[in-house]
Amino acid sequence: MLPLFAVTAELLPPQREALDAYRRDFGLQPKLAWSPEQLPDATQQERDLINQERLDAHGDLTCDEDRAYCTDLMLLRYIRARDHHLDKAYHMYVHTLAWRRQSRPWALSNPSTRTNKLSSDARIVGYDLQGRVVVYSSFAKSLERTPEHVKTNTICLMEKANACVNAGSPGSVVWVNHFGGLHKSGFSWRDCNPAFAWTAIDIFSNHYPECLATMIIVDPPSIFFGLWKMVHPMLPEKTARKGDFIKSTDDNSAKFRSVFGEELAAYLMHLIRQDAK
């Protein structure tokens, strides 16, 4: 059995058991594959569009994995990513289906994390007050940082987050990304490779559109902003606005409680303080 710190796209058995127990304790139900009434903020226009997109995509679903990916939530993300233009959303969705058949993201794992706990620190830590999945990652505790590692970890977490979506949730992810600007092993010159940025843009923009609600970037060092200055003009404005920059030395407790609730906010603040040293 893989260790719990391994980064995998599939929920490991203890993780599945913990998720089932959490849902039982809080009276939550997993999001059904096709139940538009479980989409809390979808308009009637959007529900009509996803129904039409489902009909259009029927002939392109060539395997069980394709059919598993044809959910109302997935189609809604593509509709929104293309500003409700059905043709553009459909072509984007079909492009992702081809990528998924080739890359098999649902079966990915980061082999380095199977044996080395310090290879990568990226994990789901709970839900915020809106029911969105919350991810925490730390540069300081991710010693193997290559574009391929980052790509694999990000895809694994997006796949796993989809499995954690509950009925009535917006279905998106809040990512707390600790850059560790005050830590000796935090974000540094080696991480300024533009390939890191292009990898993230490709994953979120082309294959997991509208999955990321916001990314809270903790302690980005000054060298990061040179990379940000280069990448920012190439991002859609609504994507660029998803970045929220904070410092670990500031009092973020009220802000975190308003987003994550008391318990998860306290846990995240503990992780942030720990990884800032």
C-alpha positions as CSV (number, residue, x, y, z in Angstrom):
1,M,0.0,0.0,0.0
2,L,1.2,3.5,-0.8
3,P,2.1,5.8,2.1
4,L,-0.4,8.5,2.9
5,F,2.1,11.2,2.0
6,A,2.3,9.9,-1.6
7,V,0.8,12.3,-4.2
8,T,-1.8,10.3,-6.2
9,A,-4.7,11.2,-8.4
10,E,-6.8,8.5,-6.8
11,L,-8.0,8.6,-3.2
12,L,-6.0,6.1,-1.2
13,P,-8.1,3.7,0.9
14,P,-7.5,5.5,4.2
15,Q,-8.4,8.8,2.5
16,R,-11.5,7.3,1.0
17,E,-12.5,6.1,4.5
18,A,-11.8,9.5,6.0
19,L,-13.9,11.2,3.3
20,D,-16.8,8.8,3.8
21,A,-16.7,9.4,7.6
22,Y,-16.6,13.2,7.2
23,R,-19.6,13.1,4.9
24,R,-21.5,10.9,7.4
25,D,-20.7,13.1,10.3
26,F,-21.8,16.3,8.5
27,G,-24.7,14.9,6.5
28,L,-23.0,15.5,3.1
29,Q,-23.6,13.6,-0.1
30,P,-21.1,13.3,-3.0
31,K,-22.0,15.3,-6.1
32,L,-23.8,13.0,-8.5
33,A,-22.5,12.8,-12.0
34,W,-25.6,14.2,-13.6
35,S,-27.9,16.2,-11.2
36,P,-28.0,19.9,-12.2
37,E,-30.1,20.7,-9.2
38,Q,-27.0,20.0,-7.1
39,L,-25.2,22.9,-8.9
40,P,-26.0,25.8,-6.4
41,D,-25.1,28.8,-8.6
42,A,-25.9,27.5,-12.1
43,T,-28.5,29.7,-14.0
44,Q,-31.2,28.2,-16.1
45,Q,-29.4,29.3,-19.2
46,E,-26.3,27.4,-18.0
47,R,-28.3,24.3,-17.3
48,D,-29.8,24.5,-20.8
49,L,-26.3,24.9,-22.3
50,I,-24.8,21.9,-20.4
51,N,-27.7,19.7,-21.5
52,Q,-27.0,20.7,-25.1
53,E,-23.3,20.2,-24.7
54,R,-24.0,16.7,-23.3
55,L,-26.0,15.9,-26.4
56,D,-23.2,17.3,-28.7
57,A,-20.5,15.3,-26.9
58,H,-22.3,12.0,-26.9
59,G,-20.6,10.7,-30.1
60,D,-17.1,11.7,-28.8
61,L,-17.4,9.6,-25.6
62,T,-15.4,6.5,-26.8
63,C,-14.5,4.8,-23.5
64,D,-15.7,4.5,-19.9
65,E,-13.3,7.2,-18.7
66,D,-14.8,9.6,-21.3
67,R,-18.2,8.9,-20.0
68,A,-17.1,9.3,-16.4
69,Y,-15.8,12.8,-17.3
70,C,-19.1,13.9,-18.9
71,T,-20.7,15.3,-15.8
72,D,-22.8,18.4,-15.4
73,L,-20.1,20.1,-13.2
74,M,-17.4,19.4,-15.8
75,L,-19.4,20.7,-18.7
76,L,-20.5,23.8,-16.7
77,R,-16.8,24.6,-16.1
78,Y,-16.1,24.6,-19.9
79,I,-19.2,26.7,-20.6
80,R,-18.1,29.3,-18.1
81,A,-14.5,29.2,-19.3
82,R,-15.6,30.1,-22.8
83,D,-18.1,32.8,-21.6
84,H,-21.2,30.7,-22.5
85,H,-20.2,30.2,-26.1
86,L,-21.3,26.7,-26.7
87,D,-19.2,25.9,-29.8
88,K,-16.0,27.2,-28.1
89,A,-16.8,25.2,-24.9
90,Y,-17.5,22.1,-26.9
91,H,-14.2,22.3,-28.8
92,M,-12.3,22.9,-25.5
93,Y,-14.0,19.9,-23.9
94,V,-13.2,17.6,-26.8
95,H,-9.6,18.8,-26.7
96,T,-9.4,17.8,-23.0
97,L,-10.9,14.4,-23.8
98,A,-8.1,13.7,-26.2
99,W,-5.5,14.8,-23.7
100,R,-7.1,12.6,-21.0
101,R,-7.0,9.5,-23.2
102,Q,-3.3,10.1,-23.9
103,S,-2.2,11.2,-20.4
104,R,-4.6,9.1,-18.2
105,P,-4.6,11.7,-15.4
106,W,-6.9,9.6,-13.2
107,A,-4.2,7.0,-12.8
108,L,-1.2,9.4,-12.2
109,S,1.0,9.4,-9.1
110,N,4.3,11.1,-8.3
111,P,6.7,8.1,-8.0
112,S,9.2,10.2,-5.9
113,T,6.6,10.7,-3.2
114,R,6.2,7.0,-2.6
115,T,9.4,6.7,-0.7
116,N,10.5,10.3,0.2
117,K,8.1,12.3,2.4
118,L,10.1,15.4,1.6
119,S,9.8,15.1,-2.1
120,S,6.6,17.1,-2.3
121,D,4.2,18.6,0.2
122,A,0.9,19.1,-1.6
123,R,-2.4,17.8,-0.1
124,I,-6.1,18.3,0.4
125,V,-6.7,19.6,3.9
126,G,-10.5,20.1,4.1
127,Y,-13.3,22.3,2.9
128,D,-13.9,26.0,3.3
129,L,-17.2,27.6,4.5
130,Q,-18.6,27.4,1.0
131,G,-17.9,23.8,0.7
132,R,-15.0,24.3,-1.7
133,V,-12.1,21.8,-1.5
134,V,-9.0,23.3,0.2
135,V,-5.4,22.4,-0.9
136,Y,-2.2,23.3,0.9
137,S,1.3,23.1,-0.6
138,S,4.7,24.2,0.6
139,F,7.8,25.0,-1.4
140,A,9.9,24.6,1.8
141,K,8.8,21.0,2.1
142,S,9.0,20.1,-1.6
143,L,12.6,19.4,-2.3
144,E,12.1,17.8,-5.7
145,R,10.8,20.8,-7.8
146,T,11.0,20.3,-11.5
147,P,8.3,21.3,-14.0
148,E,7.4,17.7,-14.4
149,H,7.0,17.2,-10.7
150,V,4.8,20.3,-10.4
151,K,2.7,19.2,-13.4
152,T,2.1,15.7,-11.9
153,N,1.3,17.0,-8.5
154,T,-1.1,19.6,-9.8
155,I,-3.0,17.2,-12.0
156,C,-3.2,14.6,-9.1
157,L,-4.6,17.2,-6.8
158,M,-7.2,18.4,-9.3
159,E,-8.3,14.8,-10.0
160,K,-8.5,14.1,-6.3
161,A,-10.4,17.3,-5.6
162,N,-13.0,16.3,-8.2
163,A,-13.6,13.1,-6.2
164,C,-14.2,15.2,-3.0
165,V,-16.9,17.5,-4.4
166,N,-20.1,17.4,-2.4
167,A,-23.7,18.0,-3.5
168,G,-24.4,21.7,-3.3
169,S,-20.8,22.8,-3.4
170,P,-19.5,25.3,-6.0
171,G,-17.1,22.5,-7.0
172,S,-14.0,24.6,-7.1
173,V,-10.7,24.6,-5.2
174,V,-9.1,27.1,-2.9
175,W,-5.3,26.6,-2.9
176,V,-3.1,27.9,-0.2
177,N,0.4,27.9,-1.7
178,H,3.2,28.7,0.7
179,F,6.2,30.0,-1.3
180,G,8.4,30.1,1.8
181,G,10.0,33.4,1.0
182,L,11.5,33.5,4.5
183,H,12.6,29.9,4.5
184,K,16.0,28.7,3.2
185,S,14.3,26.0,1.1
186,G,11.5,28.2,-0.2
187,F,10.9,29.6,-3.7
188,S,14.3,30.6,-5.2
189,W,16.1,31.3,-8.5
190,R,15.7,27.7,-9.6
191,D,11.9,28.1,-9.5
192,C,12.0,31.1,-11.8
193,N,12.1,28.8,-14.8
194,P,9.2,30.0,-17.0
195,A,8.4,26.3,-17.7
196,F,6.8,26.2,-14.2
197,A,4.4,29.1,-15.1
198,W,3.5,27.7,-18.5
199,T,2.9,24.3,-17.0
200,A,0.4,25.7,-14.5
201,I,-1.3,27.9,-17.1
202,D,-1.7,24.9,-19.4
203,I,-3.2,22.7,-16.7
204,F,-5.6,25.2,-15.2
205,S,-6.6,27.0,-18.4
206,N,-6.8,24.1,-20.9
207,H,-7.7,21.0,-18.9
208,Y,-9.1,22.1,-15.5
209,P,-10.9,25.4,-16.4
210,E,-12.8,27.2,-13.7
211,C,-11.6,24.6,-11.1
212,L,-9.4,27.1,-9.2
213,A,-11.5,29.6,-7.2
214,T,-8.5,31.4,-5.7
215,M,-4.8,30.8,-4.9
216,I,-3.6,32.3,-1.7
217,I,0.1,32.9,-2.2
218,V,2.0,33.1,1.1
219,D,5.4,34.9,1.4
220,P,6.3,35.2,-2.3
221,P,9.9,36.5,-2.4
222,S,10.9,39.5,-4.4
223,I,12.4,37.4,-7.2
224,F,8.9,35.8,-7.8
225,F,7.5,39.1,-9.0
226,G,9.9,39.2,-11.9
227,L,8.3,36.0,-13.1
228,W,4.8,37.3,-12.3
229,K,5.4,40.5,-14.3
230,M,6.3,38.4,-17.3
231,V,3.3,36.0,-17.0
232,H,0.6,38.4,-15.8
233,P,-0.1,40.0,-19.2
234,M,-0.6,36.6,-20.8
235,L,-3.3,35.6,-18.3
236,P,-7.0,36.3,-18.8
237,E,-8.0,39.1,-16.4
238,K,-10.3,36.9,-14.4
239,T,-7.5,34.3,-13.9
240,A,-5.0,36.9,-12.8
241,R,-7.5,38.2,-10.2
242,K,-7.5,34.7,-8.6
243,G,-4.1,35.4,-7.0
244,D,-4.2,36.6,-3.4
245,F,-0.8,37.6,-2.0
246,I,-0.3,37.6,1.8
247,K,2.6,37.6,4.3
248,S,3.0,35.1,7.1
249,T,4.1,38.0,9.4
250,D,0.7,39.7,9.1
251,D,-2.3,38.9,11.2
252,N,-4.4,36.9,8.7
253,S,-6.5,35.2,11.3
254,A,-9.8,37.1,10.8
255,K,-9.5,36.7,7.0
256,F,-8.8,33.0,7.3
257,R,-11.7,32.4,9.7
258,S,-14.1,34.2,7.4
259,V,-13.1,31.9,4.5
260,F,-12.2,28.6,6.2
261,G,-14.0,28.6,9.5
262,E,-12.4,28.4,13.0
263,E,-10.9,24.9,12.9
264,L,-9.4,24.8,9.4
265,A,-8.2,28.4,9.7
266,A,-6.3,27.5,12.9
267,Y,-4.8,24.5,11.2
268,L,-3.7,26.5,8.1
269,M,-2.2,29.2,10.2
270,H,-0.3,26.6,12.1
271,L,1.1,25.2,8.8
272,I,1.9,28.6,7.5
273,R,3.9,29.6,10.7
274,Q,5.7,26.3,10.7
275,D,6.7,26.5,7.0
276,A,7.8,30.2,7.4
277,K,10.7,29.3,9.7
